[in-house]
């Protein structure tokens, strides 16, 4: 009888502790994270540059409202993107040491200011301080097919690549050379 009571208590405890300790998971992020690297081929493990960023979607909204001209923008969604250079590079014509930086931008009509910033792990650009800028370069704008999701990709060029950011019909390219 004692064994039966012990077994019943054990089963009872097992059933109720499983329900109370079950992990709840949130739904899919509305602006999921993504990553771009160069070289982009997954078979090449020695990367020159890698960037992780949030991918906001237009969802019927205006790009000019989401990334206002003349204002520092986090360059994506959620946390400011982090770009890692695994070797010293020339970014938009300026020398940058290997390391990890926050990537911020200031949208403009014909050019965007692209900023490599020393303050990592920042939500958005709310605590941006210009004194923490490592470099500021200009990226010329062009237009293309409409993109619903903000995207970053690297395009091969002689001696390096162009980091291309695109959202809606706007494209901004910055050369990365090594």
C-alpha positions in Angstrom: 0.0 0.0 0.0 2.8 2.4 0.9 4.4 1.8 -2.6 1.1 2.5 -4.3 0.7 5.8 -2.4 4.3 6.8 -3.2 3.8 6.0 -6.9 0.5 7.9 -7.0 2.2 11.0 -5.4 5.1 10.7 -7.8 2.8 10.5 -10.8 0.7 13.4 -9.5 3.8 15.6 -8.9 5.2 14.7 -12.4 2.0 15.6 -14.1 1.5 19.0 -12.4 5.2 20.1 -12.5 5.4 19.5 -16.2 2.5 21.9 -16.8 3.8 24.6 -14.5 7.3 24.7 -15.9 6.5 24.6 -19.6 8.2 27.4 -21.5 6.0 29.9 -23.3 7.5 31.2 -26.6 6.5 34.4 -28.2 5.3 34.6 -31.8 7.5 35.5 -34.8 9.2 38.8 -34.6 7.6 41.4 -36.9 11.1 42.6 -37.9 13.2 39.4 -37.9 17.0 39.5 -37.8 19.1 38.8 -40.8 22.8 38.6 -41.7 24.8 39.4 -44.7 28.5 38.7 -45.3 31.2 38.9 -47.9 32.1 36.6 -49.4 28.5 35.5 -49.3 29.2 31.9 -50.3 28.6 29.7 -47.3 31.5 27.4 -48.4 34.0 30.2 -47.7 34.5 30.4 -44.0 37.0 33.3 -44.0 34.8 36.3 -44.3 36.0 39.9 -44.8 32.8 41.5 -43.4 29.6 40.4 -41.7 26.6 42.5 -40.7 23.6 41.5 -38.5 20.5 43.7 -38.7 16.8 43.8 -38.2 14.5 43.7 -41.3 11.6 46.0 -40.9 8.8 45.9 -43.5 6.9 48.8 -45.1 3.4 47.3 -44.4 1.8 50.2 -46.2 3.9 52.8 -44.5 6.2 55.4 -46.1 10.0 55.0 -46.1 10.3 58.8 -45.5 8.3 58.4 -42.3 10.2 55.3 -41.1 13.7 56.7 -42.0 13.2 60.5 -42.0 15.7 62.5 -44.1 18.2 64.4 -42.1 17.8 62.3 -38.9 20.0 59.6 -37.5 18.4 56.2 -38.2 19.2 52.9 -36.7 19.5 51.4 -40.3 16.9 48.6 -39.9 14.7 47.6 -36.9 15.2 47.0 -33.2 18.9 47.2 -32.2 21.3 49.2 -34.4 23.0 46.8 -36.8 26.5 45.5 -36.0 29.0 45.3 -38.7 32.2 43.3 -38.2 35.3 43.7 -40.4 37.6 40.7 -40.0 40.5 42.7 -41.5 41.4 46.3 -42.0 39.4 47.8 -44.9 38.7 51.0 -46.7 35.0 51.8 -46.1 33.6 54.5 -48.4 37.2 55.7 -49.0 38.1 55.9 -45.3 40.4 53.4 -43.5 38.8 51.3 -40.8 40.5 48.9 -38.5 39.3 45.3 -38.1 36.6 45.2 -35.4 32.9 45.5 -34.7 30.9 48.7 -35.1 27.3 49.9 -34.9 26.0 51.0 -38.3 23.8 54.1 -38.4 22.6 56.2 -41.3 21.3 59.7 -42.0 19.0 59.4 -45.1 19.1 62.1 -47.7 17.6 62.7 -51.1 20.7 62.0 -53.3 23.1 60.7 -50.7 22.9 59.0 -47.3 25.5 59.6 -44.5 26.7 56.1 -43.4 28.1 56.0 -39.9 30.3 53.5 -38.2 29.8 54.0 -34.5 31.7 52.7 -31.5 28.7 52.3 -29.2 27.4 48.7 -29.5 24.3 47.0 -28.1 22.1 50.1 -28.5 18.4 49.9 -29.1 17.7 52.1 -32.2 19.5 55.4 -32.3 17.9 56.9 -29.3 21.2 57.3 -27.4 23.3 58.2 -30.4 26.3 60.5 -29.6 28.2 61.9 -32.6 31.4 61.9 -30.4 31.3 58.1 -30.7 31.5 58.1 -34.5 34.5 56.2 -35.9 33.9 57.3 -39.5 31.2 59.0 -41.6 31.0 58.4 -45.3 28.6 59.2 -48.1 26.6 56.6 -50.0 25.0 57.6 -53.2 21.3 56.7 -53.7 19.9 55.0 -56.8 16.5 53.4 -57.4 15.4 49.9 -58.1 12.3 47.6 -57.8 10.3 48.1 -54.7 11.5 46.0 -51.7 8.9 45.4 -48.9 11.6 44.4 -46.4 14.7 46.4 -45.6 17.7 44.4 -47.0 21.5 44.5 -47.1 23.7 42.6 -49.5 27.2 42.7 -50.9 28.0 43.0 -54.6 31.4 42.0 -56.1 33.5 44.8 -57.5 37.3 44.8 -58.4 39.3 44.9 -55.2 36.4 44.5 -52.9 32.6 44.8 -52.7 29.8 47.3 -52.4 27.6 47.0 -49.3 24.1 47.8 -50.8 21.2 48.7 -48.5 17.7 48.7 -50.1 14.2 49.5 -49.0 11.2 50.5 -51.0 12.8 51.8 -54.3 15.9 53.3 -52.6 19.3 51.7 -52.9 22.4 53.0 -51.1 25.9 51.6 -51.9 29.1 52.0 -50.0 32.4 50.5 -51.3 34.3 48.2 -49.0 37.9 47.6 -50.3 40.8 45.7 -48.9 
